[in-house]
Amino acid sequence: MKNILCAQCGGKLHKQKTSLDRMTEGHLYLFADVSVQVCDQCGEIWIPGTLAERMDQAIQGKIKPKKLIPVPVY
Ligand SMILES: [Zn+2]
């Protein structure tokens, strides 16, 4: 795989495990322990296409969640 550069600043990207959350129509979706590309320079997080697709499918209810957790709202 060739080196991808940050589309924001041209910095180098490195792979990192993180947790992402998406709020859609009052529902919070948490994606734990996913691999993203993070820019060394500006810290921008780039979500790989395959992961973005998976997140879309999850939000559409096509993928069963591993677990459900209550989320406190303030
Ligand atoms: Zn950057």
PDB file of the backbone (N, CA, C, O) and the ligand in Angstrom, with CONECT records:
HET     ZN  A 101       1
ATOM      1  N   MET A   1       0.840  -1.200   0.000  1.00  0.00           N
ATOM      2  CA  MET A   1       0.000   0.000   0.000  1.00  0.00           C
ATOM      3  C   MET A   1       0.873   1.247   0.000  1.00  0.00           C
ATOM      4  O   MET A   1       1.785   1.372   0.816  1.00  0.00           O
ATOM      5  N   LYS A   2       0.591   2.170  -0.919  1.00  0.00           N
ATOM      6  CA  LYS A   2       1.410   3.393  -0.948  1.00  0.00           C
ATOM      7  C   LYS A   2       1.027   4.339   0.177  1.00  0.00           C
ATOM      8  O   LYS A   2      -0.064   4.267   0.742  1.00  0.00           O
ATOM      9  N   ASN A   3       1.948   5.215   0.478  1.00  0.00           N
ATOM     10  CA  ASN A   3       1.725   6.181   1.548  1.00  0.00           C
ATOM     11  C   ASN A   3       0.646   7.187   1.155  1.00  0.00           C
ATOM     12  O   ASN A   3       0.748   7.861   0.131  1.00  0.00           O
ATOM     13  N   ILE A   4      -0.387   7.271   1.990  1.00  0.00           N
ATOM     14  CA  ILE A   4      -1.407   8.282   1.708  1.00  0.00           C
ATOM     15  C   ILE A   4      -1.039   9.530   2.503  1.00  0.00           C
ATOM     16  O   ILE A   4      -0.560   9.441   3.633  1.00  0.00           O
ATOM     17  N   LEU A   5      -1.266  10.679   1.905  1.00  0.00           N
ATOM     18  CA  LEU A   5      -0.997  11.919   2.614  1.00  0.00           C
ATOM     19  C   LEU A   5      -2.302  12.597   2.981  1.00  0.00           C
ATOM     20  O   LEU A   5      -3.336  12.398   2.342  1.00  0.00           O
ATOM     21  N   CYS A   6      -2.227  13.399   4.023  1.00  0.00           N
ATOM     22  CA  CYS A   6      -3.391  14.120   4.519  1.00  0.00           C
ATOM     23  C   CYS A   6      -3.903  15.088   3.452  1.00  0.00           C
ATOM     24  O   CYS A   6      -3.142  15.894   2.916  1.00  0.00           O
ATOM     25  N   ALA A   7      -5.199  15.000   3.151  1.00  0.00           N
ATOM     26  CA  ALA A   7      -5.777  15.874   2.138  1.00  0.00           C
ATOM     27  C   ALA A   7      -5.926  17.298   2.657  1.00  0.00           C
ATOM     28  O   ALA A   7      -6.152  18.234   1.889  1.00  0.00           O
ATOM     29  N   GLN A   8      -5.797  17.445   3.968  1.00  0.00           N
ATOM     30  CA  GLN A   8      -5.965  18.761   4.588  1.00  0.00           C
ATOM     31  C   GLN A   8      -4.662  19.550   4.545  1.00  0.00           C
ATOM     32  O   GLN A   8      -4.650  20.721   4.166  1.00  0.00           O
ATOM     33  N   CYS A   9      -3.543  18.893   4.944  1.00  0.00           N
ATOM     34  CA  CYS A   9      -2.291  19.640   5.087  1.00  0.00           C
ATOM     35  C   CYS A   9      -1.118  18.964   4.392  1.00  0.00           C
ATOM     36  O   CYS A   9      -0.025  19.528   4.348  1.00  0.00           O
ATOM     37  N   GLY A  10      -1.322  17.768   3.850  1.00  0.00           N
ATOM     38  CA  GLY A  10      -0.234  17.082   3.159  1.00  0.00           C
ATOM     39  C   GLY A  10       0.685  16.322   4.092  1.00  0.00           C
ATOM     40  O   GLY A  10       1.703  15.784   3.655  1.00  0.00           O
ATOM     41  N   GLY A  11       0.342  16.268   5.380  1.00  0.00           N
ATOM     42  CA  GLY A  11       1.156  15.554   6.360  1.00  0.00           C
ATOM     43  C   GLY A  11       1.043  14.051   6.201  1.00  0.00           C
ATOM     44  O   GLY A  11       0.169  13.549   5.494  1.00  0.00           O
ATOM     45  N   LYS A  12       1.945  13.337   6.874  1.00  0.00           N
ATOM     46  CA  LYS A  12       1.926  11.875   6.820  1.00  0.00           C
ATOM     47  C   LYS A  12       0.826  11.315   7.706  1.00  0.00           C
ATOM     48  O   LYS A  12       0.524  11.866   8.764  1.00  0.00           O
ATOM     49  N   LEU A  13       0.238  10.225   7.268  1.00  0.00           N
ATOM     50  CA  LEU A  13      -0.808   9.583   8.047  1.00  0.00           C
ATOM     51  C   LEU A  13      -0.272   8.313   8.683  1.00  0.00           C
ATOM     52  O   LEU A  13       0.561   7.622   8.098  1.00  0.00           O
ATOM     53  N   HIS A  14      -0.745   8.010   9.867  1.00  0.00           N
ATOM     54  CA  HIS A  14      -0.412   6.727  10.467  1.00  0.00           C
ATOM     55  C   HIS A  14      -1.684   6.061  10.967  1.00  0.00           C
ATOM     56  O   HIS A  14      -2.661   6.713  11.332  1.00  0.00           O
ATOM     57  N   LYS A  15      -1.629   4.720  10.967  1.00  0.00           N
ATOM     58  CA  LYS A  15      -2.785   3.948  11.381  1.00  0.00           C
ATOM     59  C   LYS A  15      -2.934   3.985  12.888  1.00  0.00           C
ATOM     60  O   LYS A  15      -1.947   3.897  13.619  1.00  0.00           O
ATOM     61  N   GLN A  16      -4.166   4.115  13.354  1.00  0.00           N
ATOM     62  CA  GLN A  16      -4.386   4.163  14.792  1.00  0.00           C
ATOM     63  C   GLN A  16      -5.724   3.538  15.135  1.00  0.00           C
ATOM     64  O   GLN A  16      -6.708   3.705  14.414  1.00  0.00           O
ATOM     65  N   LYS A  17      -5.748   2.814  16.246  1.00  0.00           N
ATOM     66  CA  LYS A  17      -7.013   2.255  16.740  1.00  0.00           C
ATOM     67  C   LYS A  17      -7.698   3.302  17.591  1.00  0.00           C
ATOM     68  O   LYS A  17      -7.071   3.935  18.441  1.00  0.00           O
ATOM     69  N   THR A  18      -8.966   3.480  17.364  1.00  0.00           N
ATOM     70  CA  THR A  18      -9.684   4.487  18.127  1.00  0.00           C
ATOM     71  C   THR A  18     -11.155   4.113  18.240  1.00  0.00           C
ATOM     72  O   THR A  18     -11.583   3.073  17.740  1.00  0.00           O
ATOM     73  N   SER A  19     -11.911   4.959  18.893  1.00  0.00           N
ATOM     74  CA  SER A  19     -13.358   4.789  18.947  1.00  0.00           C
ATOM     75  C   SER A  19     -14.007   5.976  18.254  1.00  0.00           C
ATOM     76  O   SER A  19     -13.624   7.124  18.481  1.00  0.00           O
ATOM     77  N   LEU A  20     -14.978   5.698  17.419  1.00  0.00           N
ATOM     78  CA  LEU A  20     -15.684   6.759  16.719  1.00  0.00           C
ATOM     79  C   LEU A  20     -17.132   6.749  17.132  1.00  0.00           C
ATOM     80  O   LEU A  20     -17.704   5.690  17.390  1.00  0.00           O
ATOM     81  N   ASP A  21     -17.736   7.929  17.198  1.00  0.00           N
ATOM     82  CA  ASP A  21     -19.169   7.947  17.444  1.00  0.00           C
ATOM     83  C   ASP A  21     -19.879   8.762  16.375  1.00  0.00           C
ATOM     84  O   ASP A  21     -19.347   9.734  15.838  1.00  0.00           O
ATOM     85  N   ARG A  22     -21.079   8.338  16.094  1.00  0.00           N
ATOM     86  CA  ARG A  22     -21.910   9.016  15.111  1.00  0.00           C
ATOM     87  C   ARG A  22     -23.276   9.249  15.722  1.00  0.00           C
ATOM     88  O   ARG A  22     -23.891   8.325  16.254  1.00  0.00           O
ATOM     89  N   MET A  23     -23.751  10.479  15.646  1.00  0.00           N
ATOM     90  CA  MET A  23     -25.074  10.795  16.142  1.00  0.00           C
ATOM     91  C   MET A  23     -25.977  10.999  14.927  1.00  0.00           C
ATOM     92  O   MET A  23     -25.751  11.904  14.124  1.00  0.00           O
ATOM     93  N   THR A  24     -26.989  10.164  14.800  1.00  0.00           N
ATOM     94  CA  THR A  24     -27.916  10.270  13.687  1.00  0.00           C
ATOM     95  C   THR A  24     -29.338  10.175  14.187  1.00  0.00           C
ATOM     96  O   THR A  24     -29.719   9.193  14.824  1.00  0.00           O
ATOM     97  N   GLU A  25     -30.116  11.191  13.898  1.00  0.00           N
ATOM     98  CA  GLU A  25     -31.530  11.231  14.276  1.00  0.00           C
ATOM     99  C   GLU A  25     -31.768  10.808  15.724  1.00  0.00           C
ATOM    100  O   GLU A  25     -32.645   9.994  16.014  1.00  0.00           O
ATOM    101  N   GLY A  26     -30.975  11.373  16.615  1.00  0.00           N
ATOM    102  CA  GLY A  26     -31.169  11.110  18.035  1.00  0.00           C
ATOM    103  C   GLY A  26     -30.602   9.794  18.527  1.00  0.00           C
ATOM    104  O   GLY A  26     -30.716   9.480  19.712  1.00  0.00           O
ATOM    105  N   HIS A  27     -29.996   9.019  17.645  1.00  0.00           N
ATOM    106  CA  HIS A  27     -29.369   7.767  18.055  1.00  0.00           C
ATOM    107  C   HIS A  27     -27.857   7.920  18.006  1.00  0.00           C
ATOM    108  O   HIS A  27     -27.301   8.470  17.055  1.00  0.00           O
ATOM    109  N   LEU A  28     -27.209   7.424  19.043  1.00  0.00           N
ATOM    110  CA  LEU A  28     -25.756   7.471  19.082  1.00  0.00           C
ATOM    111  C   LEU A  28     -25.207   6.097  18.724  1.00  0.00           C
ATOM    112  O   LEU A  28     -25.600   5.085  19.303  1.00  0.00           O
ATOM    113  N   TYR A  29     -24.306   6.081  17.776  1.00  0.00           N
ATOM    114  CA  TYR A  29     -23.669   4.826  17.358  1.00  0.00           C
ATOM    115  C   TYR A  29     -22.201   4.904  17.722  1.00  0.00           C
ATOM    116  O   TYR A  29     -21.510   5.858  17.364  1.00  0.00           O
ATOM    117  N   LEU A  30     -21.731   3.901  18.430  1.00  0.00           N
ATOM    118  CA  LEU A  30     -20.332   3.896  18.844  1.00  0.00           C
ATOM    119  C   LEU A  30     -19.597   2.747  18.152  1.00  0.00           C
ATOM    120  O   LEU A  30     -20.025   1.594  18.187  1.00  0.00           O
ATOM    121  N   PHE A  31     -18.495   3.100  17.533  1.00  0.00           N
ATOM    122  CA  PHE A  31     -17.675   2.097  16.850  1.00  0.00           C
ATOM    123  C   PHE A  31     -16.371   2.000  17.626  1.00  0.00           C
ATOM    124  O   PHE A  31     -15.501   2.865  17.524  1.00  0.00           O
ATOM    125  N   ALA A  32     -16.255   0.932  18.402  1.00  0.00           N
ATOM    126  CA  ALA A  32     -15.117   0.796  19.294  1.00  0.00           C
ATOM    127  C   ALA A  32     -13.985   0.035  18.620  1.00  0.00           C
ATOM    128  O   ALA A  32     -14.213  -0.921  17.880  1.00  0.00           O
ATOM    129  N   ASP A  33     -12.749   0.480  18.892  1.00  0.00           N
ATOM    130  CA  ASP A  33     -11.589  -0.272  18.459  1.00  0.00           C
ATOM    131  C   ASP A  33     -11.527  -0.424  16.945  1.00  0.00           C
ATOM    132  O   ASP A  33     -11.312  -1.525  16.438  1.00  0.00           O
ATOM    133  N   VAL A  34     -11.715   0.677  16.224  1.00  0.00           N
ATOM    134  CA  VAL A  34     -11.640   0.635  14.762  1.00  0.00           C
ATOM    135  C   VAL A  34     -10.343   1.295  14.303  1.00  0.00           C
ATOM    136  O   VAL A  34      -9.790   2.156  14.988  1.00  0.00           O
ATOM    137  N   SER A  35      -9.870   0.874  13.133  1.00  0.00           N
ATOM    138  CA  SER A  35      -8.626   1.412  12.589  1.00  0.00           C
ATOM    139  C   SER A  35      -8.918   2.607  11.685  1.00  0.00           C
ATOM    140  O   SER A  35      -9.702   2.510  10.741  1.00  0.00           O
ATOM    141  N   VAL A  36      -8.279   3.732  11.986  1.00  0.00           N
ATOM    142  CA  VAL A  36      -8.407   4.914  11.143  1.00  0.00           C
ATOM    143  C   VAL A  36      -7.004   5.421  10.803  1.00  0.00           C
ATOM    144  O   VAL A  36      -6.011   4.947  11.356  1.00  0.00           O
ATOM    145  N   GLN A  37      -6.937   6.385   9.891  1.00  0.00           N
ATOM    146  CA  GLN A  37      -5.672   7.036   9.574  1.00  0.00           C
ATOM    147  C   GLN A  37      -5.672   8.397  10.249  1.00  0.00           C
ATOM    148  O   GLN A  37      -6.607   9.181  10.091  1.00  0.00           O
ATOM    149  N   VAL A  38      -4.603   8.671  11.010  1.00  0.00           N
ATOM    150  CA  VAL A  38      -4.518   9.958  11.694  1.00  0.00           C
ATOM    151  C   VAL A  38      -3.323  10.730  11.151  1.00  0.00           C
ATOM    152  O   VAL A  38      -2.241  10.171  10.968  1.00  0.00           O
ATOM    153  N   CYS A  39      -3.528  12.013  10.897  1.00  0.00           N
ATOM    154  CA  CYS A  39      -2.461  12.858  10.368  1.00  0.00           C
ATOM    155  C   CYS A  39      -1.484  13.220  11.472  1.00  0.00           C
ATOM    156  O   CYS A  39      -1.885  13.654  12.551  1.00  0.00           O
ATOM    157  N   ASP A  40      -0.176  13.036  11.190  1.00  0.00           N
ATOM    158  CA  ASP A  40       0.862  13.373  12.172  1.00  0.00           C
ATOM    159  C   ASP A  40       0.906  14.872  12.418  1.00  0.00           C
ATOM    160  O   ASP A  40       1.248  15.320  13.512  1.00  0.00           O
ATOM    161  N   GLN A  41       0.558  15.645  11.397  1.00  0.00           N
ATOM    162  CA  GLN A  41       0.727  17.090  11.462  1.00  0.00           C
ATOM    163  C   GLN A  41      -0.463  17.816  12.079  1.00  0.00           C
ATOM    164  O   GLN A  41      -0.307  18.577  13.034  1.00  0.00           O
ATOM    165  N   CYS A  42      -1.657  17.576  11.527  1.00  0.00           N
ATOM    166  CA  CYS A  42      -2.807  18.367  11.991  1.00  0.00           C
ATOM    167  C   CYS A  42      -3.778  17.558  12.846  1.00  0.00           C
ATOM    168  O   CYS A  42      -4.724  18.116  13.401  1.00  0.00           O
ATOM    169  N   GLY A  43      -3.554  16.251  12.958  1.00  0.00           N
ATOM    170  CA  GLY A  43      -4.380  15.429  13.832  1.00  0.00           C
ATOM    171  C   GLY A  43      -5.733  15.055  13.254  1.00  0.00           C
ATOM    172  O   GLY A  43      -6.560  14.450  13.937  1.00  0.00           O
ATOM    173  N   GLU A  44      -5.959  15.414  11.993  1.00  0.00           N
ATOM    174  CA  GLU A  44      -7.208  15.072  11.323  1.00  0.00           C
ATOM    175  C   GLU A  44      -7.355  13.547  11.241  1.00  0.00           C
ATOM    176  O   GLU A  44      -6.390  12.832  10.970  1.00  0.00           O
ATOM    177  N   ILE A  45      -8.579  13.069  11.480  1.00  0.00           N
ATOM    178  CA  ILE A  45      -8.842  11.636  11.405  1.00  0.00           C
ATOM    179  C   ILE A  45      -9.484  11.307  10.068  1.00  0.00           C
ATOM    180  O   ILE A  45     -10.495  11.897   9.688  1.00  0.00           O
ATOM    181  N   TRP A  46      -8.892  10.371   9.370  1.00  0.00           N
ATOM    182  CA  TRP A  46      -9.418   9.942   8.078  1.00  0.00           C
ATOM    183  C   TRP A  46      -9.968   8.539   8.206  1.00  0.00           C
ATOM    184  O   TRP A  46      -9.259   7.614   8.605  1.00  0.00           O
ATOM    185  N   ILE A  47     -11.243   8.385   7.863  1.00  0.00           N
ATOM    186  CA  ILE A  47     -11.909   7.092   7.995  1.00  0.00           C
ATOM    187  C   ILE A  47     -11.803   6.345   6.668  1.00  0.00           C
ATOM    188  O   ILE A  47     -12.249   6.848   5.637  1.00  0.00           O
ATOM    189  N   PRO A  48     -11.211   5.141   6.686  1.00  0.00           N
ATOM    190  CA  PRO A  48     -11.087   4.360   5.447  1.00  0.00           C
ATOM    191  C   PRO A  48     -12.473   4.063   4.859  1.00  0.00           C
ATOM    192  O   PRO A  48     -13.454   3.934   5.591  1.00  0.00           O
ATOM    193  N   GLY A  49     -12.538   3.959   3.530  1.00  0.00           N
ATOM    194  CA  GLY A  49     -13.806   3.734   2.836  1.00  0.00           C
ATOM    195  C   GLY A  49     -14.563   2.515   3.336  1.00  0.00           C
ATOM    196  O   GLY A  49     -15.786   2.548   3.478  1.00  0.00           O
ATOM    197  N   THR A  50     -13.829   1.434   3.603  1.00  0.00           N
ATOM    198  CA  THR A  50     -14.480   0.202   4.047  1.00  0.00           C
ATOM    199  C   THR A  50     -15.135   0.395   5.406  1.00  0.00           C
ATOM    200  O   THR A  50     -16.209  -0.146   5.669  1.00  0.00           O
ATOM    201  N   LEU A  51     -14.485   1.170   6.270  1.00  0.00           N
ATOM    202  CA  LEU A  51     -15.032   1.428   7.602  1.00  0.00           C
ATOM    203  C   LEU A  51     -16.246   2.350   7.498  1.00  0.00           C
ATOM    204  O   LEU A  51     -17.251   2.142   8.179  1.00  0.00           O
ATOM    205  N   ALA A  52     -16.148   3.369   6.640  1.00  0.00           N
ATOM    206  CA  ALA A  52     -17.267   4.299   6.443  1.00  0.00           C
ATOM    207  C   ALA A  52     -18.498   3.528   5.956  1.00  0.00           C
ATOM    208  O   ALA A  52     -19.625   3.799   6.373  1.00  0.00           O
ATOM    209  N   GLU A  53     -18.257   2.566   5.069  1.00  0.00           N
ATOM    210  CA  GLU A  53     -19.336   1.734   4.539  1.00  0.00           C
ATOM    211  C   GLU A  53     -19.992   0.917   5.653  1.00  0.00           C
ATOM    212  O   GLU A  53     -21.215   0.825   5.755  1.00  0.00           O
ATOM    213  N   ARG A  54     -19.121   0.325   6.488  1.00  0.00           N
ATOM    214  CA  ARG A  54     -19.590  -0.482   7.616  1.00  0.00           C
ATOM    215  C   ARG A  54     -20.419   0.367   8.579  1.00  0.00           C
ATOM    216  O   ARG A  54     -21.438  -0.083   9.102  1.00  0.00           O
ATOM    217  N   MET A  55     -19.971   1.591   8.802  1.00  0.00           N
ATOM    218  CA  MET A  55     -20.687   2.494   9.706  1.00  0.00           C
ATOM    219  C   MET A  55     -22.062   2.830   9.132  1.00  0.00           C
ATOM    220  O   MET A  55     -23.057   2.870   9.856  1.00  0.00           O
ATOM    221  N   ASP A  56     -22.102   3.072   7.823  1.00  0.00           N
ATOM    222  CA  ASP A  56     -23.388   3.358   7.165  1.00  0.00           C
ATOM    223  C   ASP A  56     -24.338   2.180   7.318  1.00  0.00           C
ATOM    224  O   ASP A  56     -25.517   2.351   7.627  1.00  0.00           O
ATOM    225  N   GLN A  57     -23.802   0.970   7.095  1.00  0.00           N
ATOM    226  CA  GLN A  57     -24.630  -0.234   7.198  1.00  0.00           C
ATOM    227  C   GLN A  57     -25.138  -0.421   8.616  1.00  0.00           C
ATOM    228  O   GLN A  57     -26.278  -0.834   8.826  1.00  0.00           O
ATOM    229  N   ALA A  58     -24.288  -0.115   9.590  1.00  0.00           N
ATOM    230  CA  ALA A  58     -24.677  -0.261  10.985  1.00  0.00           C
ATOM    231  C   ALA A  58     -25.802   0.710  11.319  1.00  0.00           C
ATOM    232  O   ALA A  58     -26.763   0.354  12.001  1.00  0.00           O
ATOM    233  N   ILE A  59     -25.670   1.949  10.828  1.00  0.00           N
ATOM    234  CA  ILE A  59     -26.680   2.972  11.104  1.00  0.00           C
ATOM    235  C   ILE A  59     -27.999   2.606  10.431  1.00  0.00           C
ATOM    236  O   ILE A  59     -29.071   2.932  10.939  1.00  0.00           O
ATOM    237  N   GLN A  60     -27.917   1.930   9.289  1.00  0.00           N
ATOM    238  CA  GLN A  60     -29.133   1.478   8.595  1.00  0.00           C
ATOM    239  C   GLN A  60     -29.695   0.198   9.210  1.00  0.00           C
ATOM    240  O   GLN A  60     -30.717  -0.319   8.759  1.00  0.00           O
ATOM    241  N   GLY A  61     -29.020  -0.307  10.242  1.00  0.00           N
ATOM    242  CA  GLY A  61     -29.513  -1.489  10.935  1.00  0.00           C
ATOM    243  C   GLY A  61     -29.188  -2.802  10.247  1.00  0.00           C
ATOM    244  O   GLY A  61     -29.795  -3.829  10.548  1.00  0.00           O
ATOM    245  N   LYS A  62     -28.226  -2.776   9.320  1.00  0.00           N
ATOM    246  CA  LYS A  62     -27.890  -3.994   8.574  1.00  0.00           C
ATOM    247  C   LYS A  62     -26.879  -4.871   9.303  1.00  0.00           C
ATOM    248  O   LYS A  62     -26.703  -6.043   8.971  1.00  0.00           O
ATOM    249  N   ILE A  63     -26.216  -4.289  10.301  1.00  0.00           N
ATOM    250  CA  ILE A  63     -25.237  -5.059  11.074  1.00  0.00           C
ATOM    251  C   ILE A  63     -25.695  -5.099  12.524  1.00  0.00           C
ATOM    252  O   ILE A  63     -26.106  -4.091  13.097  1.00  0.00           O
ATOM    253  N   LYS A  64     -25.613  -6.278  13.090  1.00  0.00           N
ATOM    254  CA  LYS A  64     -26.006  -6.439  14.491  1.00  0.00           C
ATOM    255  C   LYS A  64     -24.917  -5.877  15.402  1.00  0.00           C
ATOM    256  O   LYS A  64     -23.743  -6.204  15.230  1.00  0.00           O
ATOM    257  N   PRO A  65     -25.291  -5.034  16.372  1.00  0.00           N
ATOM    258  CA  PRO A  65     -24.261  -4.508  17.278  1.00  0.00           C
ATOM    259  C   PRO A  65     -23.735  -5.588  18.208  1.00  0.00           C
ATOM    260  O   PRO A  65     -24.443  -6.536  18.546  1.00  0.00           O
ATOM    261  N   LYS A  66     -22.469  -5.427  18.620  1.00  0.00           N
ATOM    262  CA  LYS A  66     -21.864  -6.373  19.558  1.00  0.00           C
ATOM    263  C   LYS A  66     -22.555  -6.292  20.909  1.00  0.00           C
ATOM    264  O   LYS A  66     -22.786  -7.300  21.576  1.00  0.00           O
ATOM    265  N   LYS A  67     -22.882  -5.049  21.296  1.00  0.00           N
ATOM    266  CA  LYS A  67     -23.615  -4.852  22.545  1.00  0.00           C
ATOM    267  C   LYS A  67     -24.287  -3.496  22.553  1.00  0.00           C
ATOM    268  O   LYS A  67     -23.968  -2.627  21.742  1.00  0.00           O
ATOM    269  N   LEU A  68     -25.211  -3.324  23.467  1.00  0.00           N
ATOM    270  CA  LEU A  68     -25.883  -2.043  23.638  1.00  0.00           C
ATOM    271  C   LEU A  68     -25.531  -1.495  25.010  1.00  0.00           C
ATOM    272  O   LEU A  68     -25.572  -2.220  26.004  1.00  0.00           O
ATOM    273  N   ILE A  69     -25.186  -0.217  25.061  1.00  0.00           N
ATOM    274  CA  ILE A  69     -24.869   0.396  26.356  1.00  0.00           C
ATOM    275  C   ILE A  69     -25.739   1.638  26.551  1.00  0.00           C
ATOM    276  O   ILE A  69     -26.032   2.360  25.597  1.00  0.00           O
ATOM    277  N   PRO A  70     -26.146   1.875  27.796  1.00  0.00           N
ATOM    278  CA  PRO A  70     -26.909   3.122  28.043  1.00  0.00           C
ATOM    279  C   PRO A  70     -25.967   4.326  27.988  1.00  0.00           C
ATOM    280  O   PRO A  70     -24.840   4.261  28.479  1.00  0.00           O
ATOM    281  N   VAL A  71     -26.423   5.405  27.398  1.00  0.00           N
ATOM    282  CA  VAL A  71     -25.613   6.614  27.286  1.00  0.00           C
ATOM    283  C   VAL A  71     -26.238   7.742  28.086  1.00  0.00           C
ATOM    284  O   VAL A  71     -27.355   8.157  27.778  1.00  0.00           O
ATOM    285  N   PRO A  72     -25.548   8.260  29.114  1.00  0.00           N
ATOM    286  CA  PRO A  72     -26.121   9.374  29.858  1.00  0.00           C
ATOM    287  C   PRO A  72     -26.151  10.656  29.011  1.00  0.00           C
ATOM    288  O   PRO A  72     -25.188  10.970  28.311  1.00  0.00           O
ATOM    289  N   VAL A  73     -27.254  11.379  29.085  1.00  0.00           N
ATOM    290  CA  VAL A  73     -27.382  12.633  28.346  1.00  0.00           C
ATOM    291  C   VAL A  73     -27.552  13.766  29.342  1.00  0.00           C
ATOM    292  O   VAL A  73     -28.350  13.643  30.271  1.00  0.00           O
ATOM    293  N   TYR A  74     -26.818  14.877  29.178  1.00  0.00           N
ATOM    294  CA  TYR A  74     -26.902  16.019  30.103  1.00  0.00           C
ATOM    295  C   TYR A  74     -27.353  17.264  29.379  1.00  0.00           C
ATOM    296  O   TYR A  74     -27.482  18.323  29.994  1.00  0.00           O
TER     297      TYR A  74
HETATM  298 ZN    ZN A 101      -3.034  16.873   8.162  1.00  0.00          ZN2+
END
